[in-house]
Amino acid sequence: MERLATSRGVVFTVAVVAALLLQTFGAAAAANCSARCGGISISYPFGIEAGCYHDGFNLTCDHSYRPPKLFLGDGTIEVLEISIPSGTVRVNSSSVTLLPAAGAPSSVNSTSKYHTWGGLRRGGPFFVSPEKNKFLVLSCSNVQVLLLAEDNSTVNACATYCPPAPGKGQPYQFPLNKECSGIGCCSAAIPKGYTSYSIQVQPPGNVSEFDADSSVYIAEEGSYNVTRLIFETVPTLPVLLDWVISNSTCSKKLLATPASACRSSSSFCQNYTSFAYSGHRCGCSAGYQGNPYVVNGCQDIDECAHWELHSCYGTCVNTPGAFRCQCPHGTYGNPSIEGGCVKNKNSSQGLSIGLVVSGGSILVFLALGAPLVTRSIKQHRAEKRKDKFFKQNHGLLFQQLVSQRADMGERMIITLAELEKATNNFDTTREVGGGGHGIVYKGILNLQVVAIKKSKIIVQREIDDFINEVAILSQIHHRNIVKLIGCCLEAEVPLLVYEFVSNGTLEHHLHVEGPISLSWDDRLRIALEICTALAYLHSAASRPVYHRDIKSANILLDESLTAKVSDFGASKFIPIDQAGVTTAVQGTIGYLDPMYYYTGRLTDKSDVFSFGVLLVELLTRKRPLAYNSVDGDSLVLHFASVVTEGVLADLLDPQVMKEEDGEVQEVAALAEKCVRLNGEDRPAMREVEMILQNLRIKRKQAARDATSRRYDGDQFSDDMSNERDIEELSMQYTVEEEVFLSERLPR
């Protein structure tokens, strides 16, 4: 009889057995290293015996089962499949049996049910995959189920409802489908980077008691049938875990040392980081397959063995990491299509005559012209590759976008050769960071320091995001929006070139260790600059643009701490005659408009909400995603409550309290309006801009008045300075735009 795991309160936990870990290929491939357990293949960095695995990748093969079963670590989590190429492990996960609230934290409502799920080791190497798993709840108790992170902050939630039964004692009527619709079943996305979760079940409204007869899973998407889960008892479902080599990142030094995990010469290293972990993963280079974690583990793919998959209908010649396809001798044409090579009927006769008549001359010509011909062929192939990538990266679309201004088109299209020279062939030492849509390199182009963004993954979504960013930035000119210089579409991975903003991000400057961060003056000015940029995008650009991902990490600062809004990969053009669009949800949890998240309806008020969260972050110096109050509230909910209760000082950054001069209450009230749940209750971004302008002018005027009391004859200079402030803050718009925009403000 099978032995089942008996841990009732914990779905799975990982305990890593301390051992002396040898990380050489010899150890990983030694004869005493097991290659299989049951029907599952095992290869480095995974292993069973000591010395056969990388730190954190030890496995247990339990032979008490027939056939044997494989487990992570000390034998708690059953392994179903290991994939080296995709960096995943498929494991078995039990459904949660909900327990009474007796063991719940004090922050949990007494009417709720509370349960803990998880137990993977913090920091890795294993994490629940956010893209491939779902948080799944089956219940007819009409309950709301919250998914809490390790710090007890709410990271997602869903609610179920069951229609009344047709008669007493009769079963509920469920819709027979394979997806969760909210009736008897609800699902939600899994956030990135967590290893364990808590599950809190709450009753609807003010119900004092409720029956939490619910089943909760965290399961691989597509592995379950909702109808079967409702009507049958399903004790386990598979979960897909991502894994990385923890606590080390890619660099030339790393790849050259024995501590590197990428051991094959035909492999590459890619960094994976989040707020919860950092590490890297290895992969085989293009044209190779196998295991990059062992020496010679990546083997050349013989494309010619499956020529039909690579559309080669001529003579196929395999080369390391690639192949050549050419027409057979005596034929010409296109070998990439069936019947594309046509026999040259006159080739033999012409060749014979040519050899007889001018054999010597031909030999001399071949000897002298061969290098030129070879170079010409290489150049021709390179040009064809560039044309291919240009079309793949929507180059024709980009030409249409800039066709109305020929000077812009000539200036913005940059060749690959120029960027390779600017970055020393994209040397890793030139990397200066990266956002959600690419890696950023620092380079010098035409004697100007520039930032060059290179997409991480060659998939249609990334290419579309890239073209979206180019389309938006090419039509936007604003001092507080990062300036687009040009783009290159000739490479396999599209490249974007924009001005280099040298002083890091607002997140970096705000969340420093120690009591002193950005001054209140700087915070207020930066908030106004961001707001001015967003108001321009919403109201004054040729077509309205909604950013969709406003957060402190996407605000760059130059040497004078001037704010520059960046990362427009998720932004959206809005038709002039529409107030919003319905689209797939994109953004960052913690800053994301809840109405947009639940409805998919994107409006200008979605950016207003994100900006309001940013204002709260500037006031409190607390991270929106990581913060959780003693009552379990998020930063936004806690902030709204302290503003309502008049105890704002309990949450404010002490530095702000010390430096502010009466403005903070008005800024807090403005932030509270911006983060209201109903979008219609939020102010327009232009209205927010005007309020912040007035607050900053009043603050500067108060400072000048305090100074002028000690001096005579300064009134004229004060008035002139005040006028300069107003001119500086309003110089983004023409007179006509100012009149037009003021008419659109609510009266």
Secondary structure, DSSP 8 states (H G I E B T S, - for coil): -------SS-S------------SHHHHT-TTS--EETTEE--TT-BSSTTSS-TT-BEEEETTSSS-EEEETTTTEEEEEEETTTTEEEEEEE-EE-B-GGGS-TTS-TTSEEEEEE---TT-SEEE-TTTEEEEEEESS--EEEEE-TTS-EEEEEE-B----SSTT--------SS--SBSEEEEE--TT-SEEEEEEE-STT-S-----EEEEEEETTS--HHHHHHS---EEEEEEEE-EET----HHHHHSTT-S--STTEEEEEEE-SS-EEEEEEE-TTEEE-TTSTT-EEE--GGGGGGGGT--SEEEEETTEEEEE--TTEEE-TTSTT-EEE-TTHHHHHHHHHHHHHHHHHHHHHHHHHHHHHHHHHHHHHHHHHHHHHHTTHHHHHHHHTT-HHHHHHHB--HHHHHHHTTTT-GGGEEEEETTEEEEEEEETTEEEEEEE-SS-SHHHHHHHHHHHHHHTT---TTB--EEEEE-SSSS-EEEEE--TT-BHHHHHS-SSS--S-HHHHHHHHHHHHHHHHIIIIISSS-EE-S---GGGEEE-TT--EEE---TT-EE--TT-SEEE----S-TTTS-HHHHHH-EEEHHHHHHHHHHHHHHHHH---TTT---TTS--HHHHHHHHHHHT-GGGTS-HHHHHH--S-HHHHHHHHHHHT-SSGGGS--HHHHHHHHHHHHHHHHHHHHHHHHTTSSS-HHHHHHHHHHHHHHHHTTS-HHHHHHHHHHS--
